Amino acid sequence: MVRYTKEHKEETRKRIIATAGRRIKRDGIDGSGVATLMKDAGLTNGAFYAHFSSKDDLVDTAIANELHTLHTKVVEQAAPGAEGLEQVVRWYLSPGHRDDRDDGCPNAALLDEIARSGDTTRQAYTDGVLVLIDGLAARMTPADPLASRVKALSLLGLMAGTLQLSRALTDRRLSDDLLEQGLINALAVVDAERRP
């Protein structure tokens, strides 16, 4: 029997989480079985329980990781203040983001399923989305981010709903027009934050 180092086990776990996050966003929670998730990671089903207690455990972890990744790769990289908020909005409501479901935001891909999930999945989502929201709120009102938390959540809802709907449309031109109008609407929120 081969013994793996602690580092190898941690790297394997990270690979499972990352590949599961992409697959779940593409095929949904219910459409992503353990066998498929493990195959994506280049592992057998037998290795699953060395890393996770259940599929729900992996889903919770993958959702939290996807939100963390969105925060670190997009929100944290944006400039401070309204300029950074505009950068996030423009990225989020872009055709490139619409077309890249696997590496895109988990909100637009999974909200309907998360709402029907159990408490642990919904809590993992809530914890992750609050970090994301706090990053947006800090760009709305740097002096008092908590005052803008609900407004930031509403902005995310506007963006996620627009992106979700744009992905569902078969008419590419209509989808592009929807993204453009969503961008106009979201930027109106950003512009309102720029006014004293």
Disulfide bonds with the S-S distance in Angstrom:
none
